[in-house]
């Protein structure tokens, strides 16, 4: 996970927007929409602007921990807003960056400043930290420092290495269960969706507009399933495949990330004049795995072992703006025996701070609760060795990232069938080579949401593609948010946009940065907000 900036609106944000009456629904996590009659106080908004987003405001909202017990224990959600300024007002636009575990407070400022001014001015752009995340209270942190370097090699090539990794996964699950036994049964997608509807009610809106990236697409699709009559406009970008929630989806990621890593190796080979790692992509990839083997024995700076190397390069599968700095660190290690750029890249892209610990705690809590996972480790071992044989880059790293779900202390729910015939026209965006949410997910949701339109970025491999520099994609988004119109085509895709060019290499003498010199500033900012692993 990428290091995240401090939350914009902390615990000092004014406590307001109390939910005073919510009729009970079936049970925690139930996918049956309740019949809600809400009496709410509007949030009290206070200035919390930054130099980048000076018009941001913050507030907070109390919601029931268990929505089936509206008068029971309350928790607090942190909210942010960029208020509308136009005479034409189209209501609240809730935004979510994914995860699960991503903070949405800064995303509101980004979306409001990245949309055309005339469009953004017609909406109250609302960011929120979902329950347990960031500035919401309580915020989960199951086992601080769980990702401190140097971790065991992710590839369990010996029984001892496998045991060490299993012990870490079991310890994390046990720590969560001991520390948050009262909270974990209510940290799940459906409960977060109930919270979204509480936000809607507190804002006094009959309907919401929604814009979600990554896991935020599943969150939005589940909201639309439970509350179709309350959806005005729905935008989903980089779409989770709801048929694989969550074990199968993670295995699908492994193959896609391996392909994306090989695309990166081919890019490095193309720019041999800069990086001097060879012109054959397979040869470059062999050098990368040789580097991995060397770091497993002798971690760089006593920080970057084999697992941390994977953590550092996985972000390149999310966003190719990181490729130049990653290639530079790769080249410095191989050609000059210089580990400093590699350590710097790890600290910029791979290291997990307190915010990352919180994000991972929510990630596991939601995914382990949302759906059933194999409880027999032999099944994990069999499946992941099979994946590793074909797609080694992220297979075991991803397996251990999700392994606490094999030992999770709460009962699991059934995934929500998001199929929907009751929505207004909705707009979907998907890149064909997206690794985190592979292309088929976008097609599946397109078929499941009747009347939806799918805009495809042909050849694109980044995760999160709107508001990141592609004018073709952004034109469809702006049109839809302006007047609700969506494109209609005759094929699987209703519209196709060309991908942005790959980044240009940096000079090996240039300062290390987290994006290429020529990369879209909007793209770099967006991917900093979206983070990784979601």
N, C-alpha and C positions, 0 to 999 in steps of 0.2 A: 504494500500500500504506500502511496505517496504521502510524504509529510504534508499535513494540512495546516493552513494558517489558523490562528486562534479564532474561535467563534466570535462573530460580530456582536452577538447579543447574549451576554452571559446571564448568570443567575440574578444580576441586578436589574434585568428587564422588569418592567412593571407587571405585576401579577394582575391579570384582568380576564374578562371574558368567561366568567364562571358558568359552566353548564349547571342549571338548576333543576332540570327535569328531563329525563330521557327514559321513556318506557323500555322495559327490559325486552331483549331479544332472547333467542334460544339459549346460547351459552357462549363462553369465550371461544373465539375462533369460528363460530358457526357461520356458514356461508349463506344463511337465509337472511335476507334484508329485513330489519325490524321496521315496524310501523312507528315512525318517530313523530312526536309532538314536542318540540323543543321550546324552552323558555331560556333565552340567553341574554347576557349582557355583552355589548359590543367590546372588542378589545380596545384597550387604551394604548394608542400608538405614541411612541416617543422617538425623538431623533436618535439615530445611531449610525449616521453616515460615515463613510470613509473617504479618503482622498480619491479613490477610484469610483466609488458609488456614493456620492454626497447626499443623495436624496433618500437613502434608505431609512426606514423607520422600523422599530422593533416593538413587539408586545409579547404577551404570553397568554395561554389559554389552559384552563383546567378541564380535564376530561376524566371519565371513570377509568380506573385500571381495568375493570371488568365491565364491559358495556351491558352485560345482563344484570348488573347491580348498579344502577345509575346513582344511587345515593351512598354507595360504598366508598372505598378508598379512591382518592383522586390523585392523578399525576399531572405534570405540567408540560405543555408543549411550547417550545420557543418558535415565534413567528417573525417574519420580516416582510416588509412591503415597500414597493415603489408605487405611490398612489397615481391614479390617472389624472391627467391635466386637461384633456379635451372635453368639449361639451358633449360629444357622443361618448357614452359610457357603455362598454360591453360586459361589465361585470368582473369578478375576480378570475385571474389566471393562476392557478396553483402550479408550481414547478417542483420537480424532484430530480436529483442527479443520479439516483440509483444506489447501488450497494448490494444488498441492503446494508445500511449503516452510514450512508452519505449524508452530510449536512447540506440542507438546501437554503441556508440563510443568505450566503453570498450569491447563490445562483439567481435569486430574484434580481439583484442588481445587475448581474451579467446579462440576463435575458432582456431586462428593460432597456439596457444601454446598447444591446446588439441588434434588436429589432429596429426597423425603420421608425423614426421618431413619431410619425403620424399614427403608426400602428400601436406602438407601446403606450402612447398617450391615452388610448381608449380603454386601457385595462388597469386594474389594480393587480400588479404582479406580486404574488404571494409566495414567499419561500417559507419552509418549515423544517425543523428538525423532527423527524418521526420519533415516536416514543422510544426512550432510552438512548437517543443519539445526541451528541454534542451538548448544546445548551439546554436541551430539555431535561427535566428532572423527574425521577432519578435517572442518571446516565450510567450505563453499564461499563464496567471494566473488570472482567472476570479474573484475569491473571496478568497483572502488569509485567511487562518485560518478557512475555512469552516468546517474542521474536528476537530477543537479544542475540547478537552473534557471539560465538560461531556455533550454529546449530549442527546437528548430525547431517551427514550427506543425505540428501533426499532419496537417492537410489538405494534401496535396502539390499545391498549386494551380499551382506552377511547377516546371520541371525542377530548379532549384537547391534548392528545398525538399525535393523527393523525394530528391535525391542526398544532402543533409545527413542525412536520416532513414535512408537506406540505409547510409550510412557508419557511423552509430551502431550499427545492427543488426549489420553485418559486423564492426565492431570488438569488439562484445561477444562474438560467437561465436568470433572469433579469439582473444580474451583467454582465454576459457574453455578452448579447445582447447590453448593454449600452457601455461596454468597448471595444468590438471588433466587432462592427456592420460591419465594412469594411472587416474583415477577415473571419468571420464565414461561409459565403457562399462558401469559398474555402478551408475549413478544412474538408476533407473527403478522403475516400480511393482512389477514382479515381484520385484526384488531387495529392495524394502522389505517385501513380503509375506513373503519368506523370513526377513527379520529379525524380523517379528512372530511367526513360528513359533519362532524361536530364543528370543524373550522368553517365549513360552508354555512351552517346555521348561525354561528357567532357573527359571521360577516353579513348576515341578513340577506343572503342570496338564495333565490329559489333553485338556481342552477349554477354549476361551476364550469369554467373552462379549465382544461388540464393539459400540461405539457411535460412529458416524462422521458428521461433517457434511461437505457439499460434496464436494470431491475425496476426502475420507475415506470417502464412500459407494462410490466406485469401488475404493479401496484395500480396503475391507471385502468388496465383492463379488468381487474377484479372490482375496482370501484364501479366501473360501468356495468358490470354484471349485477352487482348488488343494488345499484341505484341508477338504472338506465334513464329514468325520468328526470334525473337531476344533472344529466350531462348535456351541456350546450355545445361545446367543441372539445375534441379530443385529438391530441397530437402525440404519437409514439415514435421515438427515434432510437434505432438499434435495439431490435425487439427480441425479448426473451421467448423461447419456444415453450409454450405452456404445457405441451404434451410430455416434456422431459423434466418437469420440476421434481427434485433438483439433482438427483444422482446422475441420471442420463444426460442432462444438460452439461454437467461438469465433464463427463467423459467426452461428449461432443466437442467441448472447448479444446480438449487436449490435441485432437487432430487438427483443428483449425489454427491453433497457436503454433503448432509445428510447421504448418504451411506458411504461416506469416513470418516465422523466424527464418525459414529458408528464403523467403522473398527478401528479407533484410540481408541475408548472406549474399544473395545475388546482387543487391544494390552495392554492397561493399566491394564485390568483385568488379562491378562496373566502374567503380571509382578507385581502381588500383593505383592510379597516378597519385592520389592523395594518401591512401591508407597503406599501400604497399603490402597487401596481404594475399596477393595473387588474383588472377583473372578468372579462375575456375570456381564457381560457387561451391561445388562439392569440396574442393580443396580448402576454401575459406572456412567452410563449416567444420572440416576436420581440425583446423587450427583452433576453432572455438571450443570444440570438445576436448582438445589437448590442453587448452587453458583451464577448462573446468577440472580436468584430472589433476593438473598441477596444483590448483587452488584447494582441492580436497585434501592434499597432503600438506600444503604450506599456505594457509590463508593470507591474503594480502592485507598488510597493516593490522594483522590479528583481528580483522573484521570480516573480510570477504572470503568465505569458503565456497564450496560448491553450491550449497543451498542459497547463500546470499548472492552469488553470481546470477543464479536463475531469477531471484527476486529483482535484481537490477535490470535484467534484459527482458523480463516479461512485459514491463511497460511499453517497450518497443513494439509489442504485438497490439497494443491498444492505439498507439499514435506514432506515425512515422516521423513526426517532428523531433522525436528523441533519437532517431537513427544517427545523425551526425555526431552527437556527443558520445553515444554508445560506441560507435565505430572508432572514434578517436581514442577512447579508453582501451578498447580491444587492441588497437594497433600499438599503443604505447606499451602495453604489457608484453605483447608478442615480439615486437621489433626492438624495443629499447629496454626491456626488463624494468620498466617504470610502472610501479603500482599506484602512484598517487592519483592519476586520473580515474582509475578504476574504483578506488576508495571514495573519491569525490562523487562519482556517478552513483555508487551505492548509497551514499548519504543523501543525495538529491532525490533518488528515484526508488530505492529499495528499502531503506531503513524505516522502521516503524516507531513513531513517537507515541505520546500519550493519546493523541487524537486517533492514531491508527489502532492503538489497543482498544479504544472505545468502538471504532468502526468494526474491527474484527469480532468483538464480543457480540455486537448486534448482528453482524453477518451470520455467525454461527447460530445465534439464538433464533433468528427468523428461519433460516434455511433448515435447521435441524427440527424445528417445530412444524413447519409448513407441510411436510410430506414425509412418507416413510423412507428410511435408509436401510440398507442391509446391516443387520446386527452381527452377522457372522463375518469376522475379519478374513476368513478364508475366501469369501466372495470378493472382497476388496482386492486381496492379493492376486487372485486369479484374473480379475478384470483389468487391473492396472498393469500387471506384467504383460498382458496381451496388448494393451495400448502402447506400452513402452517399446515393444518390439517393432511397432510401426511408426510411432510418433514420440520419440524420447524427450523432446525439449522440455515439456512442462508436465509430463504425465505424473511422475511421482511427487513433484512439488505440489501440484494441484490436489493429489490424493491426500497428502498430509494436511494441507490447508483445510480440507473438509472432513478429515478423519474424526474430529470430535463428535460428529453426528452418529458414528457407530456406537457411541457410548453416552449419548445425550440423556439427561435425567428426566425429561418430560415426555409425556405421551405425544404422538404425532397426529396431525390433522390430515384430511384428504385435500389434495390440490383442487382448486376451484376450476370448474369447466367454464371458460370465459366466452364460449360461443354466445352470440348476441344478435338478435334480429330487431331490437327495439331502439337502436341508436340513430341519431342524426348522422349525416356524412362525417366520417372521421378520416384523418390523414396519417399515413404511416410512412416512415423513412427507413431504408435499409441499404447498407453497402454490401455488394456481392461477396467481398472477401473479409468481412468482419470476423475476427477471431473470437471475441468475447461472447457475442450473440450471433452465431452463424446464420447465413442467409435464409435457410429453411424456416427459421423462426418467424421471420417477417412474412413469408408466404403463408405459413400456417395460420397466423393471426389475421392476415388479409382475408383468408377464406372463412375464418370463424366470425369475423365482424361483418355482417351483411351491410353493404353500402359503403364499405371503407375503400379508400384509394391508396395504392402503394406506389411510392416514388423511390426508384432504385438509383443508387450511385454505382454505375457500371465500372467494375475493376477497383473500386475503392476498398481499402482495407482498414480504415480508421474506425474507431468505435465512438459514436457520437459525431454526427456528420452535419447537422444543421447548425447555423450560427458559428461556423468555424472556417469560413472563407469561400465556400462554394456558392456563388451567386445564383446558379441555377436552382439548387435546392432551396435556398433562402427565398427565392421569388415565390415558389409554391407555398412556403410557410406563411409569408406575409400576405399573400392573396387570401389564403384560408382564414387567417385571423382577422382580416379586414371584412370579408363578406361571406365567409362560410363555403366558398366555392372550392371544389376539388377537381383534379384532372380525371378524365375517363379515357381508358385505352382499351384495346381489344385483346391484349395478351395478359400474362400474369401481372406484369407491371403496367400501371396506368400512365406512368411517365418515367423517362430515363434521363439521367444527367451524367455527364462525363466526370470522372474523378479528377481531383486536383493533381497537378504534377507532384512527383516525389520530391523531397527536399534536395537541395544542392549540398555537397559536402563542405565541411568547414576545414580550414587550414589546420593542420595538426599543431600549429603554434598558437592557434586562437585559444582564448580562455574557455574553459569548460562551461557549457550552459545546458539547460534542460530542453532546449529546442534549437533547431537550426537557425542560422542567421536569416535565412530567407523564408522561414516558416511563417504561416499566418499568425499574427499576434492574437487574433481571436481564437484560433485553434489551440494555441499554447495555453491561453487563459482557460478555455473551456475544459481542456483535458486535465489541467490542474485542479479544477473544481470537481470533475467526475471521479478523479482518482483511479485506482486500479482494483481489480478483483470484483468488478460489479458491472 
